[in-house]
Amino acid sequence: MKRYFAGLVLGAALLAPLVAQDAGNAQNGKKLFLKNGCYECHGTMGQGGAGPRLAPRPLAAAALIAYVRKPGNGMPPYSAKVMPDAEVADIRAYLATIPEPPKDIPQLKP
């Protein structure tokens, strides 16, 4: 039983930094999303446009940070000096607050 408990504690300790990376301040993230011009390509609610859809299910923080640092498809890279990891995590937190779009829009039904 002690080994099992020790394994759980160790596993939780190893996973804690990964979970913490996905944490962020959604209010600050929304401000940063607009301030840094992310909305220009990804839409004000991450719905996509010239750039891909980012919400309502954004990438994990580590994956989003990696992409922001070395993007593809014409997106400019953002160095850690321009947008620190904590700010990217805040933007991710904002994107995670955006709800799924409605499945049925009554006004559009015949």
Biopython code that builds the backbone (N, CA, C, O; Angstrom):
import numpy as np
from Bio.PDB.StructureBuilder import StructureBuilder

atoms = [
    (1, "MET", "N", (0.824, -1.192, 0.000)),
    (1, "MET", "CA", (0.000, 0.000, 0.000)),
    (1, "MET", "C", (0.870, 1.257, 0.000)),
    (1, "MET", "O", (0.552, 2.238, -0.673)),
    (2, "LYS", "N", (1.972, 1.224, 0.761)),
    (2, "LYS", "CA", (2.856, 2.386, 0.799)),
    (2, "LYS", "C", (3.460, 2.655, -0.569)),
    (2, "LYS", "O", (3.608, 3.812, -0.962)),
    (3, "ARG", "N", (3.814, 1.594, -1.305)),
    (3, "ARG", "CA", (4.400, 1.764, -2.643)),
    (3, "ARG", "C", (3.379, 2.392, -3.581)),
    (3, "ARG", "O", (3.712, 3.272, -4.376)),
    (4, "TYR", "N", (2.137, 1.936, -3.484)),
    (4, "TYR", "CA", (1.069, 2.481, -4.329)),
    (4, "TYR", "C", (0.894, 3.971, -4.049)),
    (4, "TYR", "O", (0.829, 4.781, -4.974)),
    (5, "PHE", "N", (0.817, 4.325, -2.769)),
    (5, "PHE", "CA", (0.662, 5.729, -2.379)),
    (5, "PHE", "C", (1.857, 6.558, -2.835)),
    (5, "PHE", "O", (1.689, 7.676, -3.322)),
    (6, "ALA", "N", (3.058, 6.017, -2.679)),
    (6, "ALA", "CA", (4.263, 6.728, -3.116)),
    (6, "ALA", "C", (4.231, 6.952, -4.624)),
    (6, "ALA", "O", (4.642, 8.007, -5.107)),
    (7, "GLY", "N", (3.747, 5.972, -5.360)),
    (7, "GLY", "CA", (3.626, 6.109, -6.813)),
    (7, "GLY", "C", (2.636, 7.194, -7.194)),
    (7, "GLY", "O", (2.874, 7.948, -8.137)),
    (8, "LEU", "N", (1.530, 7.279, -6.469)),
    (8, "LEU", "CA", (0.543, 8.330, -6.735)),
    (8, "LEU", "C", (1.121, 9.713, -6.456)),
    (8, "LEU", "O", (0.921, 10.648, -7.231)),
    (9, "VAL", "N", (1.833, 9.830, -5.353)),
    (9, "VAL", "CA", (2.434, 11.113, -4.993)),
    (9, "VAL", "C", (3.467, 11.518, -6.035)),
    (9, "VAL", "O", (3.498, 12.673, -6.460)),
    (10, "LEU", "N", (4.305, 10.588, -6.446)),
    (10, "LEU", "CA", (5.319, 10.876, -7.453)),
    (10, "LEU", "C", (4.665, 11.256, -8.777)),
    (10, "LEU", "O", (5.086, 12.211, -9.430)),
    (11, "GLY", "N", (3.643, 10.512, -9.171)),
    (11, "GLY", "CA", (2.939, 10.817, -10.415)),
    (11, "GLY", "C", (2.312, 12.199, -10.381)),
    (11, "GLY", "O", (2.391, 12.934, -11.366)),
    (12, "ALA", "N", (1.699, 12.562, -9.281)),
    (12, "ALA", "CA", (1.096, 13.886, -9.138)),
    (12, "ALA", "C", (2.155, 14.974, -9.195)),
    (12, "ALA", "O", (1.938, 16.030, -9.789)),
    (13, "ALA", "N", (3.301, 14.717, -8.577)),
    (13, "ALA", "CA", (4.384, 15.712, -8.597)),
    (13, "ALA", "C", (4.918, 15.911, -10.007)),
    (13, "ALA", "O", (5.267, 17.029, -10.384)),
    (14, "LEU", "N", (4.985, 14.846, -10.783)),
    (14, "LEU", "CA", (5.478, 14.956, -12.151)),
    (14, "LEU", "C", (4.467, 15.625, -13.066)),
    (14, "LEU", "O", (4.851, 16.328, -14.001)),
    (15, "LEU", "N", (3.184, 15.417, -12.811)),
    (15, "LEU", "CA", (2.150, 16.009, -13.660)),
    (15, "LEU", "C", (1.818, 17.451, -13.296)),
    (15, "LEU", "O", (1.296, 18.188, -14.133)),
    (16, "ALA", "N", (2.104, 17.862, -12.086)),
    (16, "ALA", "CA", (1.741, 19.209, -11.635)),
    (16, "ALA", "C", (2.269, 20.312, -12.547)),
    (16, "ALA", "O", (1.509, 21.225, -12.871)),
    (17, "PRO", "N", (3.533, 20.277, -12.980)),
    (17, "PRO", "CA", (3.999, 21.339, -13.874)),
    (17, "PRO", "C", (3.259, 21.352, -15.206)),
    (17, "PRO", "O", (3.048, 22.420, -15.783)),
    (18, "LEU", "N", (2.864, 20.193, -15.699)),
    (18, "LEU", "CA", (2.133, 20.148, -16.968)),
    (18, "LEU", "C", (0.750, 20.757, -16.814)),
    (18, "LEU", "O", (0.292, 21.486, -17.694)),
    (19, "VAL", "N", (0.086, 20.470, -15.714)),
    (19, "VAL", "CA", (-1.225, 21.046, -15.457)),
    (19, "VAL", "C", (-1.090, 22.549, -15.247)),
    (19, "VAL", "O", (-1.918, 23.317, -15.738)),
    (20, "ALA", "N", (-0.066, 22.975, -14.530)),
    (20, "ALA", "CA", (0.133, 24.400, -14.266)),
    (20, "ALA", "C", (0.376, 25.170, -15.548)),
    (20, "ALA", "O", (-0.014, 26.333, -15.649)),
    (21, "GLN", "N", (1.017, 24.541, -16.542)),
    (21, "GLN", "CA", (1.264, 25.225, -17.798)),
    (21, "GLN", "C", (-0.028, 25.592, -18.493)),
    (21, "GLN", "O", (-0.076, 26.598, -19.201)),
    (22, "ASP", "N", (-1.077, 24.807, -18.312)),
    (22, "ASP", "CA", (-2.335, 25.105, -18.956)),
    (22, "ASP", "C", (-3.139, 26.152, -18.185)),
    (22, "ASP", "O", (-4.149, 26.647, -18.685)),
    (23, "ALA", "N", (-2.705, 26.485, -16.994)),
    (23, "ALA", "CA", (-3.391, 27.508, -16.218)),
    (23, "ALA", "C", (-2.999, 28.871, -16.749)),
    (23, "ALA", "O", (-1.923, 29.035, -17.324)),
    (24, "GLY", "N", (-3.854, 29.832, -16.562)),
    (24, "GLY", "CA", (-3.549, 31.178, -17.000)),
    (24, "GLY", "C", (-4.685, 32.102, -16.624)),
    (24, "GLY", "O", (-5.729, 31.662, -16.142)),
    (25, "ASN", "N", (-4.474, 33.376, -16.847)),
    (25, "ASN", "CA", (-5.454, 34.400, -16.525)),
    (25, "ASN", "C", (-6.228, 34.739, -17.796)),
    (25, "ASN", "O", (-5.700, 35.397, -18.692)),
    (26, "ALA", "N", (-7.480, 34.290, -17.871)),
    (26, "ALA", "CA", (-8.281, 34.473, -19.083)),
    (26, "ALA", "C", (-8.559, 35.949, -19.381)),
    (26, "ALA", "O", (-8.558, 36.353, -20.544)),
    (27, "GLN", "N", (-8.798, 36.757, -18.340)),
    (27, "GLN", "CA", (-9.056, 38.188, -18.575)),
    (27, "GLN", "C", (-7.836, 38.860, -19.194)),
    (27, "GLN", "O", (-7.961, 39.626, -20.149)),
    (28, "ASN", "N", (-6.669, 38.576, -18.654)),
    (28, "ASN", "CA", (-5.440, 39.136, -19.222)),
    (28, "ASN", "C", (-5.207, 38.561, -20.620)),
    (28, "ASN", "O", (-4.742, 39.270, -21.513)),
    (29, "GLY", "N", (-5.525, 37.286, -20.811)),
    (29, "GLY", "CA", (-5.360, 36.655, -22.108)),
    (29, "GLY", "C", (-6.181, 37.320, -23.193)),
    (29, "GLY", "O", (-5.715, 37.474, -24.322)),
    (30, "LYS", "N", (-7.399, 37.716, -22.861)),
    (30, "LYS", "CA", (-8.247, 38.407, -23.843)),
    (30, "LYS", "C", (-7.618, 39.734, -24.236)),
    (30, "LYS", "O", (-7.579, 40.085, -25.416)),
    (31, "LYS", "N", (-7.128, 40.467, -23.251)),
    (31, "LYS", "CA", (-6.461, 41.749, -23.524)),
    (31, "LYS", "C", (-5.240, 41.539, -24.423)),
    (31, "LYS", "O", (-5.033, 42.282, -25.383)),
    (32, "LEU", "N", (-4.439, 40.527, -24.106)),
    (32, "LEU", "CA", (-3.235, 40.242, -24.889)),
    (32, "LEU", "C", (-3.581, 39.782, -26.303)),
    (32, "LEU", "O", (-2.903, 40.152, -27.261)),
    (33, "PHE", "N", (-4.626, 38.982, -26.434)),
    (33, "PHE", "CA", (-5.067, 38.492, -27.737)),
    (33, "PHE", "C", (-5.394, 39.663, -28.654)),
    (33, "PHE", "O", (-5.076, 39.639, -29.843)),
    (34, "LEU", "N", (-6.032, 40.688, -28.091)),
    (34, "LEU", "CA", (-6.372, 41.878, -28.870)),
    (34, "LEU", "C", (-5.155, 42.787, -29.054)),
    (34, "LEU", "O", (-4.905, 43.270, -30.159)),
    (35, "LYS", "N", (-4.403, 43.020, -27.985)),
    (35, "LYS", "CA", (-3.244, 43.915, -28.024)),
    (35, "LYS", "C", (-2.169, 43.421, -28.998)),
    (35, "LYS", "O", (-1.580, 44.216, -29.731)),
    (36, "ASN", "N", (-1.919, 42.121, -29.003)),
    (36, "ASN", "CA", (-0.862, 41.559, -29.844)),
    (36, "ASN", "C", (-1.313, 41.292, -31.274)),
    (36, "ASN", "O", (-0.529, 40.819, -32.097)),
    (37, "GLY", "N", (-2.567, 41.592, -31.569)),
    (37, "GLY", "CA", (-3.063, 41.454, -32.934)),
    (37, "GLY", "C", (-3.438, 40.049, -33.348)),
    (37, "GLY", "O", (-3.634, 39.797, -34.537)),
    (38, "CYS", "N", (-3.544, 39.127, -32.411)),
    (38, "CYS", "CA", (-3.902, 37.744, -32.745)),
    (38, "CYS", "C", (-5.262, 37.695, -33.454)),
    (38, "CYS", "O", (-5.475, 36.892, -34.362)),
    (39, "TYR", "N", (-6.173, 38.571, -33.018)),
    (39, "TYR", "CA", (-7.529, 38.596, -33.566)),
    (39, "TYR", "C", (-7.558, 38.923, -35.054)),
    (39, "TYR", "O", (-8.515, 38.578, -35.747)),
    (40, "GLU", "N", (-6.516, 39.584, -35.548)),
    (40, "GLU", "CA", (-6.516, 40.003, -36.948)),
    (40, "GLU", "C", (-6.588, 38.806, -37.897)),
    (40, "GLU", "O", (-7.207, 38.895, -38.957)),
    (41, "CYS", "N", (-5.975, 37.711, -37.534)),
    (41, "CYS", "CA", (-5.999, 36.503, -38.379)),
    (41, "CYS", "C", (-6.878, 35.405, -37.803)),
    (41, "CYS", "O", (-7.442, 34.608, -38.553)),
    (42, "HIS", "N", (-7.003, 35.351, -36.483)),
    (42, "HIS", "CA", (-7.712, 34.254, -35.840)),
    (42, "HIS", "C", (-9.123, 34.617, -35.399)),
    (42, "HIS", "O", (-9.817, 33.777, -34.827)),
    (43, "GLY", "N", (-9.567, 35.854, -35.651)),
    (43, "GLY", "CA", (-10.893, 36.291, -35.242)),
    (43, "GLY", "C", (-10.920, 36.691, -33.779)),
    (43, "GLY", "O", (-10.107, 36.218, -32.985)),
    (44, "THR", "N", (-11.856, 37.565, -33.422)),
    (44, "THR", "CA", (-11.900, 38.080, -32.050)),
    (44, "THR", "C", (-12.211, 37.008, -31.014)),
    (44, "THR", "O", (-11.899, 37.164, -29.834)),
    (45, "MET", "N", (-12.824, 35.928, -31.462)),
    (45, "MET", "CA", (-13.135, 34.837, -30.529)),
    (45, "MET", "C", (-12.426, 33.556, -30.928)),
    (45, "MET", "O", (-12.879, 32.459, -30.602)),
    (46, "GLY", "N", (-11.306, 33.699, -31.638)),
    (46, "GLY", "CA", (-10.530, 32.533, -32.022)),
    (46, "GLY", "C", (-11.225, 31.635, -33.028)),
    (46, "GLY", "O", (-10.855, 30.471, -33.185)),
    (47, "GLN", "N", (-12.243, 32.175, -33.721)),
    (47, "GLN", "CA", (-13.039, 31.366, -34.640)),
    (47, "GLN", "C", (-12.353, 31.103, -35.968)),
    (47, "GLN", "O", (-12.851, 30.320, -36.777)),
    (48, "GLY", "N", (-11.235, 31.737, -36.201)),
    (48, "GLY", "CA", (-10.509, 31.534, -37.442)),
    (48, "GLY", "C", (-10.847, 32.610, -38.465)),
    (48, "GLY", "O", (-11.820, 33.350, -38.324)),
    (49, "GLY", "N", (-10.039, 32.671, -39.467)),
    (49, "GLY", "CA", (-10.171, 33.646, -40.544)),
    (49, "GLY", "C", (-9.030, 33.378, -41.492)),
    (49, "GLY", "O", (-8.959, 32.307, -42.094)),
    (50, "ALA", "N", (-8.129, 34.345, -41.635)),
    (50, "ALA", "CA", (-6.910, 34.112, -42.415)),
    (50, "ALA", "C", (-6.032, 33.065, -41.716)),
    (50, "ALA", "O", (-5.296, 32.322, -42.364)),
    (51, "GLY", "N", (-6.124, 33.023, -40.398)),
    (51, "GLY", "CA", (-5.414, 32.025, -39.600)),
    (51, "GLY", "C", (-6.383, 30.948, -39.148)),
    (51, "GLY", "O", (-7.595, 31.125, -39.275)),
    (52, "PRO", "N", (-5.883, 29.842, -38.626)),
    (52, "PRO", "CA", (-6.760, 28.738, -38.218)),
    (52, "PRO", "C", (-7.598, 29.048, -36.974)),
    (52, "PRO", "O", (-7.298, 29.962, -36.206)),
    (53, "ARG", "N", (-8.650, 28.261, -36.807)),
    (53, "ARG", "CA", (-9.498, 28.334, -35.615)),
    (53, "ARG", "C", (-8.660, 27.922, -34.408)),
    (53, "ARG", "O", (-7.935, 26.928, -34.453)),
    (54, "LEU", "N", (-8.766, 28.694, -33.331)),
    (54, "LEU", "CA", (-8.030, 28.406, -32.098)),
    (54, "LEU", "C", (-8.950, 28.009, -30.947)),
    (54, "LEU", "O", (-8.499, 27.394, -29.981)),
    (55, "ALA", "N", (-10.209, 28.347, -31.038)),
    (55, "ALA", "CA", (-11.155, 28.088, -29.951)),
    (55, "ALA", "C", (-12.356, 27.351, -30.517)),
    (55, "ALA", "O", (-12.604, 27.451, -31.718)),
    (56, "PRO", "N", (-13.088, 26.640, -29.739)),
    (56, "PRO", "CA", (-13.135, 26.645, -28.288)),
    (56, "PRO", "C", (-12.222, 25.623, -27.626)),
    (56, "PRO", "O", (-12.151, 25.584, -26.398)),
    (57, "ARG", "N", (-11.528, 24.803, -28.386)),
    (57, "ARG", "CA", (-10.641, 23.809, -27.784)),
    (57, "ARG", "C", (-9.207, 24.103, -28.208)),
    (57, "ARG", "O", (-8.703, 23.502, -29.157)),
    (58, "PRO", "N", (-8.541, 25.036, -27.500)),
    (58, "PRO", "CA", (-7.176, 25.396, -27.899)),
    (58, "PRO", "C", (-6.177, 24.272, -27.622)),
    (58, "PRO", "O", (-6.441, 23.353, -26.845)),
    (59, "LEU", "N", (-5.050, 24.374, -28.267)),
    (59, "LEU", "CA", (-3.951, 23.446, -28.003)),
    (59, "LEU", "C", (-3.547, 23.535, -26.540)),
    (59, "LEU", "O", (-3.827, 24.533, -25.876)),
    (60, "ALA", "N", (-2.896, 22.507, -26.040)),
    (60, "ALA", "CA", (-2.324, 22.553, -24.692)),
    (60, "ALA", "C", (-1.290, 23.681, -24.663)),
    (60, "ALA", "O", (-0.727, 24.035, -25.699)),
    (61, "ALA", "N", (-1.046, 24.233, -23.505)),
    (61, "ALA", "CA", (-0.152, 25.385, -23.373)),
    (61, "ALA", "C", (1.221, 25.138, -23.990)),
    (61, "ALA", "O", (1.735, 25.986, -24.720)),
    (62, "ALA", "N", (1.813, 23.991, -23.704)),
    (62, "ALA", "CA", (3.157, 23.710, -24.223)),
    (62, "ALA", "C", (3.156, 23.667, -25.748)),
    (62, "ALA", "O", (4.087, 24.166, -26.381)),
    (63, "ALA", "N", (2.120, 23.076, -26.342)),
    (63, "ALA", "CA", (2.027, 23.006, -27.801)),
    (63, "ALA", "C", (1.784, 24.384, -28.399)),
    (63, "ALA", "O", (2.346, 24.715, -29.443)),
    (64, "LEU", "N", (0.953, 25.186, -27.748)),
    (64, "LEU", "CA", (0.680, 26.535, -28.245)),
    (64, "LEU", "C", (1.934, 27.400, -28.160)),
    (64, "LEU", "O", (2.231, 28.155, -29.086)),
    (65, "ILE", "N", (2.660, 27.294, -27.068)),
    (65, "ILE", "CA", (3.909, 28.047, -26.913)),
    (65, "ILE", "C", (4.894, 27.653, -28.007)),
    (65, "ILE", "O", (5.514, 28.517, -28.627)),
    (66, "ALA", "N", (5.040, 26.366, -28.244)),
    (66, "ALA", "CA", (5.964, 25.894, -29.284)),
    (66, "ALA", "C", (5.553, 26.431, -30.647)),
    (66, "ALA", "O", (6.409, 26.832, -31.436)),
    (67, "TYR", "N", (4.268, 26.445, -30.932)),
    (67, "TYR", "CA", (3.794, 26.929, -32.228)),
    (67, "TYR", "C", (4.016, 28.435, -32.365)),
    (67, "TYR", "O", (4.427, 28.908, -33.424)),
    (68, "VAL", "N", (3.749, 29.179, -31.314)),
    (68, "VAL", "CA", (3.927, 30.636, -31.349)),
    (68, "VAL", "C", (5.397, 30.983, -31.582)),
    (68, "VAL", "O", (5.706, 31.972, -32.247)),
    (69, "ARG", "N", (6.298, 30.173, -31.038)),
    (69, "ARG", "CA", (7.737, 30.420, -31.200)),
    (69, "ARG", "C", (8.217, 30.089, -32.619)),
    (69, "ARG", "O", (9.046, 30.806, -33.180)),
    (70, "LYS", "N", (7.694, 29.005, -33.191)),
    (70, "LYS", "CA", (8.106, 28.570, -34.543)),
    (70, "LYS", "C", (6.870, 28.196, -35.341)),
    (70, "LYS", "O", (6.599, 27.015, -35.559)),
    (71, "PRO", "N", (6.111, 29.211, -35.782)),
    (71, "PRO", "CA", (4.876, 28.926, -36.514)),
    (71, "PRO", "C", (5.136, 28.584, -37.979)),
    (71, "PRO", "O", (6.267, 28.632, -38.464)),
    (72, "GLY", "N", (4.079, 28.249, -38.643)),
    (72, "GLY", "CA", (4.138, 28.005, -40.077)),
    (72, "GLY", "C", (3.038, 28.805, -40.753)),
    (72, "GLY", "O", (2.337, 29.590, -40.115)),
    (73, "ASN", "N", (2.902, 28.598, -42.026)),
    (73, "ASN", "CA", (1.801, 29.193, -42.789)),
    (73, "ASN", "C", (1.742, 30.718, -42.726)),
    (73, "ASN", "O", (0.650, 31.285, -42.689)),
    (74, "GLY", "N", (2.869, 31.379, -42.714)),
    (74, "GLY", "CA", (2.896, 32.836, -42.798)),
    (74, "GLY", "C", (2.719, 33.596, -41.496)),
    (74, "GLY", "O", (2.778, 34.826, -41.491)),
    (75, "MET", "N", (2.505, 32.897, -40.397)),
    (75, "MET", "CA", (2.375, 33.595, -39.116)),
    (75, "MET", "C", (3.761, 34.036, -38.654)),
    (75, "MET", "O", (4.712, 33.258, -38.719)),
    (76, "PRO", "N", (3.882, 35.283, -38.188)),
    (76, "PRO", "CA", (5.189, 35.714, -37.687)),
    (76, "PRO", "C", (5.505, 35.039, -36.355)),
    (76, "PRO", "O", (4.599, 34.816, -35.553)),
    (77, "PRO", "N", (6.762, 34.711, -36.106)),
    (77, "PRO", "CA", (7.118, 34.117, -34.813)),
    (77, "PRO", "C", (7.110, 35.178, -33.716)),
    (77, "PRO", "O", (7.431, 36.342, -33.958)),
    (78, "TYR", "N", (6.744, 34.768, -32.530)),
    (78, "TYR", "CA", (6.776, 35.641, -31.360)),
    (78, "TYR", "C", (7.811, 35.063, -30.400)),
    (78, "TYR", "O", (7.621, 33.976, -29.854)),
    (79, "SER", "N", (8.900, 35.789, -30.198)),
    (79, "SER", "CA", (9.930, 35.326, -29.270)),
    (79, "SER", "C", (9.433, 35.470, -27.840)),
    (79, "SER", "O", (8.434, 36.142, -27.584)),
    (80, "ALA", "N", (10.135, 34.839, -26.917)),
    (80, "ALA", "CA", (9.776, 34.936, -25.497)),
    (80, "ALA", "C", (9.946, 36.361, -24.983)),
    (80, "ALA", "O", (9.313, 36.738, -23.996)),
    (81, "LYS", "N", (10.794, 37.160, -25.639)),
    (81, "LYS", "CA", (10.942, 38.564, -25.236)),
    (81, "LYS", "C", (9.702, 39.364, -25.616)),
    (81, "LYS", "O", (9.283, 40.257, -24.880)),
    (82, "VAL", "N", (9.119, 39.043, -26.759)),
    (82, "VAL", "CA", (7.936, 39.766, -27.231)),
    (82, "VAL", "C", (6.681, 39.285, -26.510)),
    (82, "VAL", "O", (5.848, 40.090, -26.094)),
    (83, "MET", "N", (6.551, 37.964, -26.365)),
    (83, "MET", "CA", (5.394, 37.373, -25.702)),
    (83, "MET", "C", (5.876, 36.226, -24.822)),
    (83, "MET", "O", (6.038, 35.104, -25.302)),
    (84, "PRO", "N", (6.104, 36.495, -23.543)),
    (84, "PRO", "CA", (6.588, 35.450, -22.627)),
    (84, "PRO", "C", (5.613, 34.268, -22.541)),
    (84, "PRO", "O", (4.431, 34.393, -22.860)),
    (85, "ASP", "N", (6.131, 33.136, -22.107)),
    (85, "ASP", "CA", (5.315, 31.923, -21.981)),
    (85, "ASP", "C", (4.066, 32.163, -21.136)),
    (85, "ASP", "O", (2.997, 31.639, -21.449)),
    (86, "ALA", "N", (4.193, 32.946, -20.076)),
    (86, "ALA", "CA", (3.046, 33.215, -19.202)),
    (86, "ALA", "C", (1.941, 33.950, -19.959)),
    (86, "ALA", "O", (0.759, 33.715, -19.709)),
    (87, "GLU", "N", (2.313, 34.831, -20.877)),
    (87, "GLU", "CA", (1.312, 35.549, -21.669)),
    (87, "GLU", "C", (0.633, 34.605, -22.660)),
    (87, "GLU", "O", (-0.575, 34.704, -22.879)),
    (88, "VAL", "N", (1.388, 33.704, -23.251)),
    (88, "VAL", "CA", (0.785, 32.716, -24.155)),
    (88, "VAL", "C", (-0.175, 31.832, -23.363)),
    (88, "VAL", "O", (-1.247, 31.486, -23.860)),
    (89, "ALA", "N", (0.191, 31.468, -22.152)),
    (89, "ALA", "CA", (-0.691, 30.670, -21.294)),
    (89, "ALA", "C", (-1.967, 31.447, -20.964)),
    (89, "ALA", "O", (-3.047, 30.861, -20.893)),
    (90, "ASP", "N", (-1.848, 32.759, -20.762)),
    (90, "ASP", "CA", (-3.029, 33.588, -20.514)),
    (90, "ASP", "C", (-3.926, 33.617, -21.744)),
    (90, "ASP", "O", (-5.148, 33.522, -21.622)),
    (91, "ILE", "N", (-3.335, 33.748, -22.922)),
    (91, "ILE", "CA", (-4.118, 33.744, -24.165)),
    (91, "ILE", "C", (-4.824, 32.403, -24.320)),
    (91, "ILE", "O", (-5.985, 32.350, -24.725)),
    (92, "ARG", "N", (-4.124, 31.325, -24.000)),
    (92, "ARG", "CA", (-4.731, 30.000, -24.077)),
    (92, "ARG", "C", (-5.907, 29.890, -23.110)),
    (92, "ARG", "O", (-6.938, 29.303, -23.439)),
    (93, "ALA", "N", (-5.744, 30.457, -21.919)),
    (93, "ALA", "CA", (-6.828, 30.433, -20.927)),
    (93, "ALA", "C", (-8.045, 31.187, -21.466)),
    (93, "ALA", "O", (-9.178, 30.745, -21.276)),
    (94, "TYR", "N", (-7.822, 32.317, -22.132)),
    (94, "TYR", "CA", (-8.933, 33.066, -22.736)),
    (94, "TYR", "C", (-9.622, 32.208, -23.792)),
    (94, "TYR", "O", (-10.848, 32.100, -23.799)),
    (95, "LEU", "N", (-8.849, 31.601, -24.678)),
    (95, "LEU", "CA", (-9.427, 30.782, -25.744)),
    (95, "LEU", "C", (-10.233, 29.618, -25.177)),
    (95, "LEU", "O", (-11.244, 29.220, -25.756)),
    (96, "ALA", "N", (-9.791, 29.076, -24.053)),
    (96, "ALA", "CA", (-10.485, 27.956, -23.423)),
    (96, "ALA", "C", (-11.831, 28.373, -22.825)),
    (96, "ALA", "O", (-12.683, 27.518, -22.583)),
    (97, "THR", "N", (-12.036, 29.670, -22.585)),
    (97, "THR", "CA", (-13.317, 30.140, -22.030)),
    (97, "THR", "C", (-14.379, 30.333, -23.098)),
    (97, "THR", "O", (-15.554, 30.502, -22.773)),
    (98, "ILE", "N", (-13.993, 30.311, -24.350)),
    (98, "ILE", "CA", (-14.941, 30.556, -25.434)),
    (98, "ILE", "C", (-15.807, 29.312, -25.618)),
    (98, "ILE", "O", (-15.290, 28.210, -25.799)),
    (99, "PRO", "N", (-17.134, 29.494, -25.571)),
    (99, "PRO", "CA", (-18.016, 28.332, -25.678)),
    (99, "PRO", "C", (-18.089, 27.787, -27.109)),
    (99, "PRO", "O", (-17.740, 28.467, -28.075)),
    (100, "GLU", "N", (-18.548, 26.557, -27.209)),
    (100, "GLU", "CA", (-18.804, 25.941, -28.512)),
    (100, "GLU", "C", (-19.866, 26.769, -29.240)),
    (100, "GLU", "O", (-20.767, 27.309, -28.599)),
    (101, "PRO", "N", (-19.773, 26.877, -30.555)),
    (101, "PRO", "CA", (-20.841, 27.578, -31.281)),
    (101, "PRO", "C", (-22.121, 26.755, -31.228)),
    (101, "PRO", "O", (-22.072, 25.540, -31.037)),
    (102, "PRO", "N", (-23.268, 27.414, -31.397)),
    (102, "PRO", "CA", (-24.529, 26.658, -31.355)),
    (102, "PRO", "C", (-24.620, 25.676, -32.513)),
    (102, "PRO", "O", (-24.142, 25.945, -33.615)),
    (103, "LYS", "N", (-25.234, 24.548, -32.246)),
    (103, "LYS", "CA", (-25.417, 23.513, -33.293)),
    (103, "LYS", "C", (-26.555, 23.898, -34.224)),
    (103, "LYS", "O", (-26.453, 23.753, -35.442)),
    (104, "ASP", "N", (-27.629, 24.387, -33.644)),
    (104, "ASP", "CA", (-28.800, 24.794, -34.421)),
    (104, "ASP", "C", (-29.100, 26.256, -34.165)),
    (104, "ASP", "O", (-29.157, 26.702, -33.018)),
    (105, "ILE", "N", (-29.288, 26.992, -35.234)),
    (105, "ILE", "CA", (-29.661, 28.398, -35.115)),
    (105, "ILE", "C", (-31.093, 28.503, -35.625)),
    (105, "ILE", "O", (-31.324, 28.446, -36.833)),
    (106, "PRO", "N", (-32.060, 28.657, -34.717)),
    (106, "PRO", "CA", (-33.484, 28.641, -35.113)),
    (106, "PRO", "C", (-33.817, 29.652, -36.214)),
    (106, "PRO", "O", (-34.646, 29.369, -37.079)),
    (107, "GLN", "N", (-33.188, 30.813, -36.189)),
    (107, "GLN", "CA", (-33.498, 31.857, -37.164)),
    (107, "GLN", "C", (-33.108, 31.454, -38.586)),
    (107, "GLN", "O", (-33.619, 32.022, -39.551)),
    (108, "LEU", "N", (-32.218, 30.493, -38.720)),
    (108, "LEU", "CA", (-31.758, 30.076, -40.041)),
    (108, "LEU", "C", (-32.520, 28.868, -40.584)),
    (108, "LEU", "O", (-32.287, 28.438, -41.713)),
    (109, "LYS", "N", (-33.419, 28.330, -39.785)),
    (109, "LYS", "CA", (-34.209, 27.182, -40.237)),
    (109, "LYS", "C", (-35.345, 27.671, -41.134)),
    (109, "LYS", "O", (-35.926, 28.728, -40.887)),
    (110, "PRO", "N", (-35.660, 26.893, -42.185)),
    (110, "PRO", "CA", (-36.747, 27.305, -43.099)),
    (110, "PRO", "C", (-38.118, 27.241, -42.460)),
    (110, "PRO", "O", (-39.117, 27.556, -43.107)),
]
sb = StructureBuilder()
sb.init_structure("model")
sb.init_model(0)
sb.init_chain("A")
sb.init_seg("    ")
for serial, (resi, resn, name, xyz) in enumerate(atoms, 1):
    if name == "N":
        sb.init_residue(resn, " ", resi, " ")
    sb.init_atom(name, np.array(xyz, "f"), 0.0, 1.0, " ", f" {name:<3s}", serial, name[0])
structure = sb.get_structure()
